[in-house]
Structures are given as C-alpha cells and as structure tokens.
Amino acid sequence: MIVHLRPLIPIAAVLLAGCAIQPGPKGQGVGDCSQLAGCPVCPVCPAPPTTAQRVNPLEAVDFSALTGWKDGEQAAAWPALLASCQALRWRDAWRSVCARAMELRSPSDEDARRFLQEQFVPWRLANPDGALDGLVTGYYEPVLRGSRTRLAPFVFPLYGPPDDLLIIDLSATNPELRGTRLRGRLEGKRVVPYYTRAEIARGAAPVTGKEILWVDDPIEAFFLQVQGSGRVQLANGETLRVGYADQNGHPFQSIGRFLVERGELKLGEASMQSIKSWAAANPQRVQELLDQNPSFVFFRELPLADPNSGPIGAFGVPLVAGRSIAVDPRYVPLGAPVFLATTFPASTNPLTRLVLAQDSGGAIRNPVRADFFWGSGAEAGAQAGRMRQQGRMWVLLPRGVKPAVGAGGTP
C-alpha cells in the first residue's frame, strides 16, 4: 500500500480464476457466466459490448437516499476522517469542514451523523452503463516470516528496484497521458520491455545485491507482491514493514485462473487457501505456477514506528482496518468520506458504513468500485480473499463543492 504507484490487485483477482483482469481463453470449459455475478470479464462467455454512458457518474442526492445511513456507525470512522483531514485541511474547499471535524474528536454516532449532514452533500455514484451497483473486493496487509540474511529456511528474496529499470513518463510528450508510465530497459540503443517474473527467477535481471529481506515461503512472497506491502517478522522478534517501490511493467495475470483452466482447481473453489494448499502439495511446480504471472513487484523497507498503524495508502495517510477503501480517483477524490452499502464476504449480511477513500490501485477502475481494507494478518487475509460483493457508493463532499470528474485530484 504505497503512495500513488502501488499496483493494488484485489485478492479476488488472484483467487477467483474465473474472473481476471484480462479475458481468458475461450472454450476451455471452466464454467459459465451465471456463476460469476458481478464478474467484469468472464473466461468463457464474451464480455458484453461497451455501452454509452446513460447517467451522470455522480449525482447529488439527499442523505435519506443512502442505504443504511442511520446504521453506519459513523463515529467509528472518525479517526480515519481526521487522518484524511491532516492533508485536506490545507485545501480551501476542506479547510472549514476539517477544522470543525477536528474539534469534535470523539463524537457519538448521532453527533457524527448530524455533523456530516450539516457539512456535506452526498453524491451518488453510477457506473458508465448506468448501474448503481458495482464490485467491492477486499485486500489486506500480509505478515511473513523473514531474515535480513539468506539462511535456511529464509531463501526466497524480496528485491529492491534494479539499477537498469527505466521509468518512462509519457506525459512529458503528451499531457493527455498524465499518470501513464512505462517500464523497460536499454538493449543497445533500444528501450525494450523489462524482464518478466520467469526471467527474473532464472537470473536474467541484475538483481543480485538488491535483496532487502529473505522470507521462507515463495507463495507468501507472491501474495505480498499482490498486496503491494506487508510486514515481515524476524526471528529476534523485530517486525519490519515493506512497501511497493516499483514494478517491472508487465500486466498482472491470475494464477488462480491458470490452475482452474488446467483442472487443478474447480471454479468457485479457487481461494488463497486453496492455492496455498495446492502449492504445499506440489512444491516442485510452484515456480511454474508463479511464472504464469509476468508481473513482478520490487520493495523498499518502510518505518514501523507504531505497530498498530496501518500501511500508507495512495493518499499518504495510514490505512485503517475496516474504514479505508481503495477507489478510482478519477471519480472519487482521495481523502473524501464515502458511504458504502455492501455485504460481508461470502454473505448476505449488510455491511453499511462510513469509510474513507485513502487508497487507489491499478485494478480499481469505475465509479462504483471499491477495495475494502481488512487490516493485517491471516484473519484479515481470509476476509479479503472471500470478498467479492456487490455494493453501492456515495461520496461525501463539503457543501458548495462539486466533483471534478476525470480530473484525478481532490477538490
């Protein structure tokens, strides 16, 4: 969960082999679209044609339109709101409302609701096809066991960025490509794609000497790359935090889908736990599995002054378990409160609460799209791995402020 460039990939994109960022091969018998409610791309059925936008992505509504608004436990989100205000309070549109929020400090739910209703206007989010419901996935901060030196069983490295990795900012030549960056390397006078995961594993990339830590499990290291940050516990009791530093520029590919397509796992059974179980039963094939995803993440060590503090999200503040989400900042300003109405993972039990848009990620695209931060450790990972729900979202903006759709910034 590192600032701005972290390639946050929802756990569901890795685990649910039937639903990946890229469409899968057709006719491979991995199930039908009826099993994949909310799936943006089905592996067997062709994706529906893109339709013209029929509604505004944001529309001002009354608080009475927010599903479960009176049951949202808004006071529990106050620490996350105040964290956002540490950055927002310097902006004209937010200065007054943040000053008043910081005066409340520890409001009751009723006080919090009254304050929000007085100070904010809810803007209903809708997807380009007019749908008010969108996909809500989950993510978490993994905890691994590791060492600063290579010593069995800690033989799987976490690398810092290699010296030959080039980052090409296309906005320098075309302002319309703002935020678009390519990764590559020099081959003679040509810039070519950087090495894939498989090539890095075979020693093609100059990463020797770039090891920052060694861990004891290649699958855990892979899921650490998927999440973008995590903690590493050393044998002496010290806990370190590592975060995203860069990426090799290759697109993410689902290893869960790879196992399903080859009959190793059944559609609907692909989960983080089942992938780990498969790896434990097939240790000689783990590298083959990991090589199916050419994307590779490089890390850096981050300070961990407060063990109770979450990782830093794209907005630059620590994430709060159960109260921070990742959003598409083209539609939802980073730092803003969002009211989320969805359900708990693999359940129909309502999950309606005030959350803060404090993170973003490469797979989080569309107005009604959120990745829910569950916290750190195995239990948070289990919740994140099961979460693939439908939900509705309303972004709360200070009165008098209108959203700047597509601007990619906070008002």
C-alpha positions in Angstrom: 0.0 0.0 0.0 2.5 2.6 -1.1 1.9 6.1 -2.4 0.5 6.6 -5.9 2.2 3.9 -7.9 1.2 0.8 -5.8 -0.3 -1.8 -8.2 -3.0 -2.8 -5.8 -4.6 -6.0 -7.1 -7.8 -7.2 -5.3 -7.3 -10.6 -3.7 -10.3 -11.8 -5.8 -8.4 -11.1 -9.0 -5.8 -13.6 -7.9 -8.1 -16.1 -6.2 -11.1 -16.3 -8.4 -9.7 -17.9 -11.5 -12.9 -17.3 -13.4 -12.6 -13.5 -13.1 -9.4 -11.8 -14.1 -8.3 -8.5 -15.4 -7.6 -9.9 -18.8 -10.2 -12.2 -20.6 -9.2 -15.8 -20.6 -9.0 -18.4 -23.5 -12.4 -19.3 -24.8 -13.9 -22.8 -24.8 -11.7 -24.2 -22.0 -14.7 -25.5 -20.0 -14.0 -23.6 -16.8 -17.7 -22.8 -16.0 -20.3 -20.4 -17.2 -21.1 -16.8 -16.7 -24.0 -17.5 -14.5 -21.6 -18.4 -11.7 -19.8 -15.1 -11.9 -22.3 -12.4 -10.8 -20.5 -9.1 -11.0 -17.6 -10.5 -12.9 -16.2 -7.8 -15.2 -14.7 -10.3 -17.6 -15.9 -14.0 -17.9 -13.4 -16.6 -19.0 -15.9 -18.5 -21.2 -18.6 -16.0 -22.2 -17.6 -13.0 -24.3 -17.6 -9.7 -22.5 -20.7 -7.6 -23.3 -20.2 -4.7 -25.6 -19.4 -1.3 -24.1 -22.4 0.9 -23.9 -22.6 4.6 -24.0 -22.9 6.4 -20.6 -26.6 6.9 -19.8 -26.3 8.7 -16.5 -24.0 11.1 -14.7 -21.4 9.2 -12.8 -22.1 11.5 -9.8 -25.4 13.0 -8.8 -26.2 15.0 -5.7 -28.9 13.3 -3.5 -30.3 13.6 0.0 -28.9 11.6 2.9 -32.2 9.7 3.1 -31.2 8.0 -0.2 -28.2 6.4 1.5 -29.0 2.7 2.2 -28.4 2.1 5.9 -27.2 5.6 6.7 -28.7 5.6 10.2 -26.9 2.2 10.9 -23.5 3.2 9.6 -21.7 3.7 13.0 -20.2 6.9 11.6 -18.4 7.7 14.8 -16.1 4.6 14.3 -14.8 6.2 11.1 -13.7 9.4 12.9 -10.0 8.5 13.4 -9.8 7.7 9.6 -11.6 11.0 8.8 -9.3 13.0 11.0 -6.3 11.3 9.3 -7.7 12.4 5.9 -8.1 15.9 7.3 -4.4 16.1 8.2 -3.9 16.5 4.4 -7.2 18.0 3.3 -7.3 20.9 5.9 -4.7 22.8 3.8 -7.1 22.9 0.8 -9.6 25.8 0.6 -12.6 23.6 0.0 -11.9 21.4 3.0 -10.3 23.9 5.5 -13.5 24.8 7.3 -15.1 21.4 7.5 -11.9 19.7 8.6 -11.4 22.3 11.4 -14.8 21.6 12.7 -14.3 17.8 12.4 -11.1 18.1 14.5 -13.0 20.0 17.2 -15.4 17.0 17.7 -12.6 14.4 18.2 -14.7 11.6 19.7 -18.4 12.2 18.7 -21.2 9.8 19.2 -22.9 8.2 16.2 -25.7 10.8 16.4 -23.3 13.7 16.7 -21.2 12.3 13.8 -24.3 11.9 11.6 -25.6 15.4 12.4 -22.2 16.9 11.6 -21.9 15.1 8.3 -25.5 16.0 7.3 -24.8 19.7 8.1 -21.4 19.9 6.4 -21.6 17.5 3.4 -23.6 16.7 0.3 -23.8 13.0 -0.7 -23.1 12.3 -4.4 -24.5 9.1 -5.7 -22.0 7.1 -7.9 -23.1 5.3 -11.0 -21.0 3.2 -13.5 -20.8 4.1 -17.2 -23.5 1.6 -18.1 -25.9 3.3 -15.6 -25.6 0.6 -13.0 -25.8 1.8 -9.4 -24.3 -1.4 -8.1 -20.6 -2.2 -8.5 -17.9 -4.6 -7.4 -16.5 -4.5 -3.9 -13.4 -6.6 -3.2 -11.1 -6.8 -0.3 -7.4 -6.5 0.4 -5.1 -6.8 3.5 -1.5 -6.5 4.8 0.2 -9.9 4.8 2.6 -10.9 7.6 5.5 -13.0 6.6 8.5 -14.6 8.5 11.9 -13.5 7.3 15.5 -12.6 7.8 17.9 -9.9 6.8 20.4 -12.6 5.6 20.0 -15.7 3.4 19.8 -18.5 6.0 17.6 -21.6 5.6 14.6 -21.6 5.6 14.8 -18.0 4.6 15.9 -18.4 1.0 13.3 -16.5 -1.1 14.4 -12.9 -1.7 12.4 -9.7 -1.7 14.2 -7.3 -4.1 14.6 -3.6 -4.3 14.4 -2.0 -7.7 17.3 -3.0 -10.0 19.6 -0.3 -11.4 18.7 -1.0 -15.1 14.9 -0.5 -14.6 13.8 2.5 -16.7 10.6 4.5 -15.9 9.3 6.4 -18.9 6.7 9.2 -18.1 4.7 9.6 -21.3 3.0 12.8 -20.0 6.3 14.7 -20.8 5.4 14.4 -24.5 1.6 14.1 -24.3 -0.3 15.8 -21.4 -3.3 13.5 -22.2 -1.2 10.6 -20.9 -0.9 12.1 -17.5 0.0 9.4 -15.0 0.9 6.9 -17.7 4.4 5.4 -17.1 6.1 2.6 -18.9 8.8 0.3 -17.5 11.7 -1.0 -19.6 15.4 -1.4 -20.0 18.0 -0.5 -22.6 19.2 -3.0 -25.1 21.8 -1.3 -27.1 20.0 2.0 -28.1 16.5 0.5 -27.9 14.2 0.5 -24.9 12.7 -3.0 -24.6 10.3 -4.4 -22.0 11.8 -5.2 -18.7 12.4 -8.8 -17.6 9.3 -11.0 -16.7 8.9 -12.8 -13.4 10.1 -16.0 -15.0 13.2 -14.3 -16.4 14.0 -12.7 -13.1 13.7 -16.1 -11.4 16.1 -17.5 -13.9 18.7 -14.8 -13.1 18.4 -12.7 -16.2 17.9 -9.4 -14.3 20.7 -7.8 -12.4 19.1 -8.1 -9.0 21.9 -9.8 -7.1 22.8 -7.4 -4.3 19.3 -5.8 -4.3 17.9 -8.3 -1.8 16.4 -6.3 1.1 15.0 -9.4 3.0 14.7 -13.1 2.7 11.4 -15.0 3.5 10.6 -18.7 4.0 7.7 -19.2 1.5 7.6 -18.3 -2.2 3.7 -18.3 -2.2 3.6 -15.9 0.7 6.1 -13.7 -1.1 3.9 -13.8 -4.2 0.8 -12.6 -2.2 2.9 -9.9 -0.7 3.6 -8.7 -4.2 -0.1 -8.8 -5.0 -1.0 -6.6 -2.0 1.9 -4.3 -2.5 3.0 -4.0 1.1 3.2 -6.1 4.3 5.1 -6.9 7.4 8.0 -9.3 8.0 8.7 -10.8 11.4 12.3 -11.5 12.1 13.5 -14.3 14.4 14.7 -11.8 17.0 11.1 -10.5 17.4 11.6 -7.4 15.4 8.8 -6.6 12.9 9.6 -4.7 9.7 7.3 -3.2 7.1 8.0 -3.3 3.4 6.2 -1.4 0.7 5.9 -1.1 -3.0 8.9 0.6 -4.6 8.4 -0.3 -8.3 7.2 -2.9 -10.8 8.6 -4.5 -13.9 5.8 -3.1 -16.1 4.2 -6.4 -17.2 0.4 -6.8 -16.8 -1.0 -8.9 -13.9 -2.2 -12.4 -14.8 -4.3 -14.6 -12.5 -2.5 -17.8 -11.2 -5.9 -19.0 -9.9 -7.3 -19.0 -13.4 -4.2 -20.9 -14.6 -5.0 -23.7 -12.1 -8.7 -23.8 -13.0 -8.0 -23.9 -16.7 -5.8 -26.9 -16.2 -8.2 -28.8 -13.9 -6.1 -28.4 -10.8 -8.8 -26.4 -9.0 -12.5 -26.1 -9.6 -14.2 -22.8 -10.5 -15.6 -21.4 -7.3 -13.0 -23.3 -5.2 -10.1 -21.1 -6.1 -9.2 -19.2 -2.9 -6.0 -18.0 -1.3 -6.2 -21.0 1.0 -6.7 -23.5 -1.9 -3.8 -22.0 -3.9 -1.6 -22.3 -0.8 -2.7 -25.9 -0.3 -2.0 -26.7 -3.9 1.5 -25.2 -3.6 2.2 -27.2 -0.5 1.2 -30.4 -2.3 3.1 -29.5 -5.4 6.3 -27.8 -4.3 8.2 -28.8 -7.5 5.6 -26.9 -9.6 5.4 -23.7 -7.6 7.8 -21.8 -9.8 5.9 -22.9 -12.9 2.7 -21.6 -11.3 4.2 -18.2 -10.3 5.8 -17.8 -13.8 2.3 -17.6 -15.2 2.1 -14.0 -13.8 4.8 -12.0 -15.6 4.3 -9.0 -13.3 6.9 -8.6 -10.6 7.0 -6.1 -7.7 10.1 -4.6 -6.1 10.0 -3.4 -2.5 11.6 -1.0 -0.1 11.7 -1.0 3.7 9.4 1.4 5.4 9.3 2.7 9.0 7.1 0.9 11.5 7.1 3.3 14.4 3.6 2.3 15.6 2.8 -1.5 15.2 -0.9 -0.6 15.4 -0.7 1.8 12.5 -1.8 0.5 9.0 0.3 0.8 5.9 0.4 4.1 4.0 -2.1 4.3 1.2 -2.1 6.4 -2.0 -3.4 9.4 -0.1 -0.3 9.4 2.1 -2.0 8.5 5.4 -2.1 5.2 7.3 -4.9 2.9 6.3 -7.5 2.0 9.0 -8.8 -1.6 9.1 -12.4 -1.7 8.1 -12.6 2.1 7.4 -10.3 2.7 4.5 -11.0 1.8 0.9 -9.2 2.0 -2.4 -11.1 3.8 -5.2 -10.8 5.1 -8.7 -9.6 8.7 -8.1 -11.0 9.8 -11.5 -14.4 9.8 -9.8 -13.8 9.6 -6.0 -11.5 12.3 -4.6 -8.8 10.7 -2.5 -9.3 11.6 1.2 -13.0 12.0 0.9 -15.6 10.2 3.1 -17.6 7.6 1.2 -20.7 5.8 2.4 -20.6 2.2 1.4 -23.5 -0.2 1.3 -22.5 -3.8 0.6 -22.5 -7.1 2.3 -19.9 -9.1 4.3 -17.7 -11.5 2.4 -19.5 -14.5 1.0 -22.6 -13.4 2.8 -25.9 -11.5 2.5 -25.4 -9.8 5.9 -25.4 -6.0 5.3 -22.1 -4.1 5.6 -23.1 -0.4 5.6 -20.6 2.1 6.9 -18.8 5.3 6.5 -15.3 4.7 5.0 -12.5 7.0 3.7 -11.2 6.9 0.2 -7.5 6.7 1.1 -6.0 4.4 -1.5 -6.1 3.5 -5.2 -4.8 0.7 -7.4 -4.3 -0.4 -11.0 -7.3 -2.8 -10.9 -9.7 -0.3 -9.3 -11.5 1.2 -12.2 -15.0 2.6 -12.5 -17.0 5.0 -10.3 -18.8 2.2 -8.3 -15.7 0.2 -7.5 -14.0 -0.3 -4.1 -11.4 -2.4 -2.5 -12.0 -2.7 1.2 -9.0 -2.8 3.6 -9.4 -5.5 6.2 -6.2 -5.0 8.2 -3.1 -7.1 8.8 -2.5 -10.8 9.2 -4.1 -14.1 8.4 -7.7 -13.4 9.6 -7.8 -10.2 7.5 -6.4 -12.1 4.6 -9.2 -14.7 4.9 -11.8 -12.0 4.9 -10.2 -10.2 1.9 -9.9 -13.5 0.0 -13.6 -14.2 0.3 -14.8 -10.7 -0.5 -16.4 -10.3 -3.9 -19.6 -8.5 -3.2 -21.9 -6.0 -5.0 -22.3 -2.6 -3.4 -23.4 1.0 -3.8 -21.3 4.1 -3.0 -21.9 7.7 -2.2 -19.0 10.2 -1.9 -19.5 13.0 0.6 -18.2 16.4 -0.4 -18.3 19.7 1.5 -21.3 21.8 0.7 -20.7 24.0 -2.3 -18.0 21.7 -3.7 -18.8 20.0 -7.0 -16.9 16.9 -8.1 -14.4 17.3 -10.9 -14.9 14.0 -12.8 -11.8 12.8 -14.6 -9.6 15.4 -13.0 -7.8 12.7 -10.9 -7.5 15.0 -7.9 -9.2 16.1 -4.7 -11.2 19.4 -4.8 
